[in-house]
Amino acid sequence: MSTGYPAGAGSTPLAADGERWIDLRSDTVTHPSAAMREAMFTAQVGDDVYGDDPTVNALQAYAAELFGYEAALFAPSGTQTNLIALLAHCGRGDEYLVGQEAHTYKYEGGGAAVLGSIQPQPLTNQPDGSIALQDIEAAIKPHDFHFARTRLLALENTIGGKVLPQQYLAQATRLAHARGLATHLDGARVCNAAVKQGTTLQEAVKGFDSVSVCLSKGLGAPVGSVLCGSRELIEQGKRWRKMLGGGMRQAGVIAAAGLYALQNNVQRLAEDHANASWLAAELAKIGVLQVSVPHTNILFVTMPREACEGLNSALAAERIRVSMAPTLRLVTHLDVTRADLEHVAAVFAHYFKQ
Ligand SMILES: Cc1ncc(COP(=O)(O)O)c(C=O)c1O
Protein backbone atom coordinates (compact mmCIF):
# COMPACT_ATOMS: atom_id res chain seq x y z
CA MET A 1 0.00 0.00 0.00
CA SER A 2 1.34 3.44 -0.87
CA THR A 3 1.80 5.75 2.08
CA GLY A 4 1.79 8.82 -0.14
CA TYR A 5 5.15 9.76 1.34
CA PRO A 6 8.08 9.49 -1.02
CA ALA A 7 11.40 9.44 0.86
CA GLY A 8 13.26 12.61 1.78
CA ALA A 9 12.60 15.92 3.45
CA GLY A 10 10.32 18.23 1.56
CA SER A 11 8.36 15.47 -0.15
CA THR A 12 4.85 16.79 -0.43
CA PRO A 13 2.30 14.48 1.17
CA LEU A 14 -1.22 13.79 0.11
CA ALA A 15 -4.04 15.63 1.86
CA ALA A 16 -6.94 13.96 3.62
CA ASP A 17 -8.91 13.69 0.37
CA GLY A 18 -6.11 11.63 -1.18
CA GLU A 19 -5.17 14.44 -3.56
CA ARG A 20 -2.01 16.49 -3.54
CA TRP A 21 -2.68 20.12 -2.62
CA ILE A 22 -0.28 23.03 -2.56
CA ASP A 23 -1.11 24.35 0.88
CA LEU A 24 0.12 27.87 1.56
CA ARG A 25 -2.22 28.66 4.48
CA SER A 26 0.48 28.21 7.10
CA ASP A 27 3.75 26.46 7.86
CA THR A 28 1.80 24.42 10.42
CA VAL A 29 0.40 22.21 7.63
CA THR A 30 3.63 20.33 6.97
CA HIS A 31 3.59 16.56 7.25
CA PRO A 32 6.48 14.62 8.77
CA SER A 33 8.93 13.41 6.14
CA ALA A 34 9.87 9.76 5.77
CA ALA A 35 13.13 10.32 7.69
CA MET A 36 11.29 12.08 10.50
CA ARG A 37 8.75 9.25 10.66
CA GLU A 38 11.60 6.77 10.85
CA ALA A 39 13.00 8.67 13.86
CA MET A 40 9.54 8.57 15.46
CA PHE A 41 9.11 4.89 14.70
CA THR A 42 12.40 3.91 16.29
CA ALA A 43 12.23 6.32 19.27
CA GLN A 44 12.89 4.92 22.72
CA VAL A 45 10.08 5.90 25.05
CA GLY A 46 9.16 5.94 28.74
CA ASP A 47 6.64 7.70 30.95
CA ASP A 48 7.53 11.38 30.71
CA VAL A 49 5.40 12.38 33.70
CA TYR A 50 7.88 10.29 35.72
CA GLY A 51 10.69 11.94 33.75
CA ASP A 52 11.49 8.53 32.25
CA ASP A 53 11.21 9.20 28.54
CA PRO A 54 14.76 9.19 27.13
CA THR A 55 13.76 10.85 23.87
CA VAL A 56 11.87 13.68 25.58
CA ASN A 57 14.87 14.13 27.88
CA ALA A 58 17.21 14.17 24.88
CA LEU A 59 15.06 16.78 23.11
CA GLN A 60 14.91 18.98 26.20
CA ALA A 61 18.66 18.77 26.77
CA TYR A 62 19.38 19.44 23.10
CA ALA A 63 17.03 22.45 22.95
CA ALA A 64 18.40 23.94 26.18
CA GLU A 65 21.95 23.76 24.85
CA LEU A 66 21.04 24.94 21.35
CA PHE A 67 19.30 28.07 22.63
CA GLY A 68 21.71 28.63 25.54
CA TYR A 69 19.49 28.03 28.59
CA GLU A 70 19.86 25.86 31.68
CA ALA A 71 16.81 23.72 30.97
CA ALA A 72 13.89 23.12 28.62
CA LEU A 73 10.41 21.64 28.74
CA PHE A 74 8.54 19.85 25.97
CA ALA A 75 4.80 20.58 25.69
CA PRO A 76 2.07 19.83 23.17
CA SER A 77 1.73 23.31 21.67
CA GLY A 78 3.13 26.81 21.44
CA THR A 79 0.01 28.14 23.10
CA GLN A 80 0.84 25.96 26.09
CA THR A 81 4.55 26.82 26.28
CA ASN A 82 3.69 30.54 26.10
CA LEU A 83 1.05 30.14 28.80
CA ILE A 84 3.39 28.11 31.02
CA ALA A 85 5.97 30.89 30.69
CA LEU A 86 3.44 33.59 31.59
CA LEU A 87 2.24 31.56 34.58
CA ALA A 88 5.79 30.93 35.74
CA HIS A 89 6.87 34.56 35.41
CA CYS A 90 3.71 36.22 36.76
CA GLY A 91 1.36 35.59 39.64
CA ARG A 92 -2.26 36.51 40.29
CA GLY A 93 -2.71 40.28 39.98
CA ASP A 94 0.52 40.72 38.02
CA GLU A 95 0.65 42.26 34.57
CA TYR A 96 2.57 41.56 31.38
CA LEU A 97 3.37 44.01 28.60
CA VAL A 98 2.61 42.61 25.16
CA GLY A 99 1.96 43.78 21.60
CA GLN A 100 -1.61 44.26 20.39
CA GLU A 101 -0.79 41.95 17.50
CA ALA A 102 1.09 39.35 19.54
CA HIS A 103 -0.06 35.76 19.38
CA THR A 104 -0.02 35.40 23.18
CA TYR A 105 -2.38 38.34 23.54
CA LYS A 106 -4.60 38.06 20.48
CA TYR A 107 -4.77 34.44 19.41
CA GLU A 108 -4.43 32.30 22.54
CA GLY A 109 -7.91 32.69 23.99
CA GLY A 110 -6.82 35.12 26.69
CA GLY A 111 -5.33 32.17 28.59
CA ALA A 112 -3.11 34.29 30.84
CA ALA A 113 -6.11 36.27 32.09
CA VAL A 114 -8.54 33.34 32.19
CA LEU A 115 -6.28 30.77 33.82
CA GLY A 116 -3.61 32.88 35.52
CA SER A 117 -5.41 36.06 36.61
CA ILE A 118 -2.60 37.86 34.81
CA GLN A 119 -3.57 41.22 33.36
CA PRO A 120 -2.30 41.86 29.85
CA GLN A 121 -1.24 45.43 29.05
CA PRO A 122 -1.41 45.46 25.25
CA LEU A 123 0.75 48.05 23.47
CA THR A 124 0.76 49.19 19.85
CA ASN A 125 2.94 47.24 17.49
CA GLN A 126 4.84 49.55 15.17
CA PRO A 127 4.79 48.75 11.42
CA ASP A 128 8.06 46.81 11.84
CA GLY A 129 6.48 44.66 14.57
CA SER A 130 8.37 46.22 17.47
CA ILE A 131 6.86 47.97 20.49
CA ALA A 132 8.30 51.48 20.88
CA LEU A 133 10.70 51.67 23.83
CA GLN A 134 8.94 54.79 25.14
CA ASP A 135 5.63 52.88 25.10
CA ILE A 136 7.21 50.09 27.15
CA GLU A 137 8.71 52.58 29.57
CA ALA A 138 5.42 54.50 29.94
CA ALA A 139 3.38 51.33 30.53
CA ILE A 140 5.41 50.09 33.51
CA LYS A 141 3.21 50.89 36.51
CA PRO A 142 4.62 52.49 39.65
CA HIS A 143 4.67 50.48 42.88
CA ASP A 144 1.28 51.52 44.20
CA PHE A 145 -1.54 49.28 45.38
CA HIS A 146 -3.88 50.88 42.85
CA PHE A 147 -2.05 49.16 40.03
CA ALA A 148 -1.36 45.66 38.88
CA ARG A 149 2.32 44.76 39.32
CA THR A 150 4.10 44.97 35.97
CA ARG A 151 6.27 41.85 35.90
CA LEU A 152 7.04 40.81 32.36
CA LEU A 153 7.73 42.03 28.84
CA ALA A 154 6.69 39.52 26.18
CA LEU A 155 7.86 40.00 22.59
CA GLU A 156 7.39 37.86 19.48
CA ASN A 157 10.00 37.13 16.79
CA THR A 158 9.28 36.72 13.96
CA ILE A 159 6.02 38.65 14.15
CA GLY A 160 3.79 38.50 11.08
CA GLY A 161 6.86 37.07 9.33
CA LYS A 162 8.94 40.16 10.19
CA VAL A 163 12.27 39.88 11.95
CA LEU A 164 12.79 42.26 14.87
CA PRO A 165 16.25 43.89 14.68
CA GLN A 166 18.81 42.49 17.13
CA GLN A 167 19.64 45.99 18.33
CA TYR A 168 16.00 46.64 19.20
CA LEU A 169 15.75 43.34 21.08
CA ALA A 170 18.87 44.22 23.07
CA GLN A 171 17.48 47.65 23.96
CA ALA A 172 14.00 46.36 24.87
CA THR A 173 15.25 43.52 27.06
CA ARG A 174 17.81 45.81 28.73
CA LEU A 175 15.08 48.33 29.50
CA ALA A 176 12.81 45.64 30.93
CA HIS A 177 15.56 44.20 33.14
CA ALA A 178 16.62 47.65 34.34
CA ARG A 179 13.04 48.20 35.50
CA GLY A 180 12.87 44.84 37.26
CA LEU A 181 10.78 43.03 34.64
CA ALA A 182 11.45 39.55 33.30
CA THR A 183 11.46 38.95 29.55
CA HIS A 184 9.79 36.22 27.48
CA LEU A 185 10.09 35.63 23.76
CA ASP A 186 7.36 33.93 21.78
CA GLY A 187 9.89 32.44 19.41
CA ALA A 188 7.45 30.23 17.53
CA ARG A 189 9.49 31.15 14.43
CA VAL A 190 12.71 32.35 16.04
CA CYS A 191 14.68 29.88 13.90
CA ASN A 192 13.41 31.75 10.83
CA ALA A 193 14.65 34.99 12.40
CA ALA A 194 18.10 33.55 13.14
CA VAL A 195 18.50 32.02 9.69
CA LYS A 196 17.40 35.25 8.03
CA GLN A 197 19.86 37.31 10.04
CA GLY A 198 22.67 34.79 9.82
CA THR A 199 22.99 34.67 13.60
CA THR A 200 23.21 31.69 15.94
CA LEU A 201 20.05 30.65 17.77
CA GLN A 202 21.70 31.75 21.02
CA GLU A 203 22.27 35.23 19.64
CA ALA A 204 18.69 35.39 18.40
CA VAL A 205 17.27 34.81 21.91
CA LYS A 206 19.86 36.86 23.82
CA GLY A 207 18.35 38.99 26.58
CA PHE A 208 15.27 36.79 27.07
CA ASP A 209 14.76 34.94 30.33
CA SER A 210 12.63 32.40 28.51
CA VAL A 211 11.77 31.45 24.96
CA SER A 212 9.01 29.32 23.48
CA VAL A 213 10.02 27.60 20.23
CA CYS A 214 7.50 25.81 18.01
CA LEU A 215 8.69 22.57 16.44
CA SER A 216 5.51 22.15 14.41
CA LYS A 217 5.79 25.19 12.14
CA GLY A 218 8.58 25.72 9.61
CA LEU A 219 10.68 23.05 11.33
CA GLY A 220 8.21 20.45 10.12
CA ALA A 221 7.42 18.35 13.21
CA PRO A 222 3.80 17.24 13.51
CA VAL A 223 3.32 18.54 17.06
CA GLY A 224 5.10 20.14 19.99
CA SER A 225 6.96 23.14 21.34
CA VAL A 226 9.77 23.64 23.81
CA LEU A 227 10.06 26.26 26.52
CA CYS A 228 13.65 27.14 27.47
CA GLY A 229 14.66 29.00 30.61
CA SER A 230 16.44 28.75 33.95
CA ARG A 231 16.28 25.46 35.86
CA GLU A 232 14.04 27.14 38.41
CA LEU A 233 11.60 28.47 35.79
CA ILE A 234 11.40 25.08 34.09
CA GLU A 235 10.76 23.34 37.43
CA GLN A 236 7.82 25.70 38.00
CA GLY A 237 6.82 25.17 34.39
CA LYS A 238 6.55 21.41 34.93
CA ARG A 239 3.93 21.98 37.61
CA TRP A 240 1.93 24.32 35.35
CA ARG A 241 2.23 21.93 32.41
CA LYS A 242 0.75 19.14 34.54
CA MET A 243 -2.07 21.40 35.69
CA LEU A 244 -2.84 22.40 32.10
CA GLY A 245 -3.08 18.78 31.04
CA GLY A 246 0.19 18.84 29.12
CA GLY A 247 1.91 16.06 31.06
CA MET A 248 2.25 13.36 28.41
CA ARG A 249 3.30 9.77 28.85
CA GLN A 250 5.24 7.97 26.08
CA ALA A 251 5.79 11.32 24.40
CA GLY A 252 9.13 10.25 22.94
CA VAL A 253 7.27 9.27 19.78
CA ILE A 254 6.54 12.94 19.08
CA ALA A 255 9.64 14.34 20.79
CA ALA A 256 11.70 12.31 18.29
CA ALA A 257 10.15 14.35 15.50
CA GLY A 258 11.00 17.58 17.32
CA LEU A 259 14.58 16.48 17.89
CA TYR A 260 14.90 15.50 14.24
CA ALA A 261 13.48 18.90 13.26
CA LEU A 262 15.99 20.85 15.37
CA GLN A 263 18.87 18.73 14.10
CA ASN A 264 17.97 18.75 10.42
CA ASN A 265 15.49 21.42 9.45
CA VAL A 266 16.81 24.74 10.77
CA GLN A 267 19.26 25.84 8.06
CA ARG A 268 16.93 24.74 5.27
CA LEU A 269 14.49 27.50 6.32
CA ALA A 270 16.60 29.71 4.03
CA GLU A 271 14.99 27.84 1.12
CA ASP A 272 11.51 28.81 2.34
CA HIS A 273 12.62 32.44 2.64
CA ALA A 274 14.03 32.41 -0.89
CA ASN A 275 10.81 30.83 -2.16
CA ALA A 276 8.68 33.49 -0.44
CA SER A 277 10.81 36.27 -1.98
CA TRP A 278 10.56 34.66 -5.39
CA LEU A 279 6.78 34.33 -5.16
CA ALA A 280 6.39 37.91 -3.91
CA ALA A 281 8.39 39.21 -6.88
CA GLU A 282 6.27 37.19 -9.32
CA LEU A 283 2.96 38.31 -7.80
CA ALA A 284 4.12 41.93 -7.69
CA LYS A 285 4.26 41.83 -11.51
CA ILE A 286 0.45 41.59 -11.48
CA GLY A 287 -0.56 45.24 -11.49
CA VAL A 288 -3.62 45.15 -9.23
CA LEU A 289 -1.88 43.30 -6.40
CA GLN A 290 -0.06 44.94 -3.53
CA VAL A 291 2.48 42.47 -2.27
CA SER A 292 4.51 42.73 0.92
CA VAL A 293 8.25 42.21 0.79
CA PRO A 294 8.71 39.09 2.92
CA HIS A 295 11.45 39.04 5.55
CA THR A 296 11.09 35.32 6.00
CA ASN A 297 8.48 32.77 4.86
CA ILE A 298 5.26 34.80 5.07
CA LEU A 299 3.91 37.24 2.49
CA PHE A 300 0.72 39.24 2.34
CA VAL A 301 -1.22 40.27 -0.74
CA THR A 302 -3.85 42.99 -0.87
CA MET A 303 -6.20 42.99 -3.84
CA PRO A 304 -9.51 44.47 -4.93
CA ARG A 305 -12.20 43.05 -2.65
CA GLU A 306 -14.37 41.85 -5.51
CA ALA A 307 -11.51 39.64 -6.78
CA CYS A 308 -11.32 37.56 -3.60
CA GLU A 309 -14.12 35.06 -4.08
CA GLY A 310 -13.33 34.30 -7.70
CA LEU A 311 -9.65 33.93 -6.93
CA ASN A 312 -10.34 31.52 -4.11
CA SER A 313 -12.36 29.31 -6.46
CA ALA A 314 -9.72 29.54 -9.19
CA LEU A 315 -7.02 28.49 -6.71
CA ALA A 316 -9.14 25.68 -5.27
CA ALA A 317 -9.76 24.35 -8.79
CA GLU A 318 -5.97 23.99 -9.08
CA ARG A 319 -5.69 22.43 -5.61
CA ILE A 320 -4.05 25.48 -4.07
CA ARG A 321 -4.99 26.56 -0.55
CA VAL A 322 -4.38 30.05 0.86
CA SER A 323 -5.68 32.10 3.81
CA MET A 324 -8.01 34.68 2.31
CA ALA A 325 -9.18 36.96 5.10
CA PRO A 326 -8.66 39.77 5.84
CA THR A 327 -5.66 39.98 3.50
CA LEU A 328 -4.38 37.09 1.49
CA ARG A 329 -1.58 35.35 3.39
CA LEU A 330 0.84 32.96 1.74
CA VAL A 331 3.31 30.93 3.77
CA THR A 332 6.14 28.88 2.28
CA HIS A 333 7.42 25.74 3.99
CA LEU A 334 9.19 22.44 3.40
CA ASP A 335 6.22 20.82 1.69
CA VAL A 336 6.09 23.35 -1.17
CA THR A 337 8.70 23.39 -3.90
CA ARG A 338 9.75 26.13 -6.31
CA ALA A 339 7.89 24.22 -9.06
CA ASP A 340 4.72 24.38 -6.94
CA LEU A 341 5.16 28.13 -6.59
CA GLU A 342 5.69 28.53 -10.33
CA HIS A 343 2.29 26.89 -10.74
CA VAL A 344 0.76 29.19 -8.10
CA ALA A 345 2.19 32.28 -9.80
CA ALA A 346 0.84 31.11 -13.15
CA VAL A 347 -2.66 30.56 -11.72
CA PHE A 348 -2.65 34.08 -10.23
CA ALA A 349 -1.39 35.61 -13.50
CA HIS A 350 -4.04 33.78 -15.52
CA TYR A 351 -6.83 34.77 -13.15
CA PHE A 352 -5.96 38.48 -13.17
CA LYS A 353 -5.47 38.55 -16.96
CA GLN A 354 -9.12 37.56 -17.53
C1 LIG B 1 3.69 33.42 16.75
C2 LIG B 1 2.96 32.23 17.27
N1 LIG B 1 3.06 31.92 18.57
C3 LIG B 1 2.43 30.87 19.09
C4 LIG B 1 1.65 30.04 18.31
C5 LIG B 1 0.91 28.89 18.96
O1 LIG B 1 1.34 27.67 18.53
P1 LIG B 1 0.36 26.39 18.61
O2 LIG B 1 -0.49 26.45 17.39
O3 LIG B 1 1.31 25.25 18.63
O4 LIG B 1 -0.43 26.51 19.85
C6 LIG B 1 1.52 30.31 16.95
C7 LIG B 1 0.68 29.45 16.10
O5 LIG B 1 0.42 29.70 14.95
C8 LIG B 1 2.19 31.44 16.41
O6 LIG B 1 2.09 31.75 15.12
The ligand as a MOL file (V3000), in Angstrom:
LIG
                    3D

  0  0  0     0  0            999 V3000
M  V30 BEGIN CTAB
M  V30 COUNTS 16 16 0 0 0
M  V30 BEGIN ATOM
M  V30 1 C 3.6900 33.4220 16.7490 0
M  V30 2 C 2.9630 32.2270 17.2730 0
M  V30 3 N 3.0580 31.9170 18.5680 0
M  V30 4 C 2.4300 30.8650 19.0940 0
M  V30 5 C 1.6540 30.0410 18.3100 0
M  V30 6 C 0.9120 28.8940 18.9550 0
M  V30 7 O 1.3440 27.6690 18.5330 0
M  V30 8 P 0.3560 26.3870 18.6100 0
M  V30 9 O -0.4910 26.4530 17.3900 0
M  V30 10 O 1.3060 25.2480 18.6250 0
M  V30 11 O -0.4320 26.5120 19.8490 0
M  V30 12 C 1.5190 30.3150 16.9530 0
M  V30 13 C 0.6810 29.4480 16.0970 0
M  V30 14 O 0.4240 29.7040 14.9520 0
M  V30 15 C 2.1930 31.4390 16.4140 0
M  V30 16 O 2.0890 31.7490 15.1240 0
M  V30 END ATOM
M  V30 BEGIN BOND
M  V30 1 1 1 2
M  V30 2 1 2 3
M  V30 3 2 2 15
M  V30 4 2 3 4
M  V30 5 1 4 5
M  V30 6 1 5 6
M  V30 7 2 5 12
M  V30 8 1 6 7
M  V30 9 1 7 8
M  V30 10 2 8 9
M  V30 11 1 8 10
M  V30 12 1 8 11
M  V30 13 1 12 13
M  V30 14 1 12 15
M  V30 15 2 13 14
M  V30 16 1 15 16
M  V30 END BOND
M  V30 END CTAB
M  END
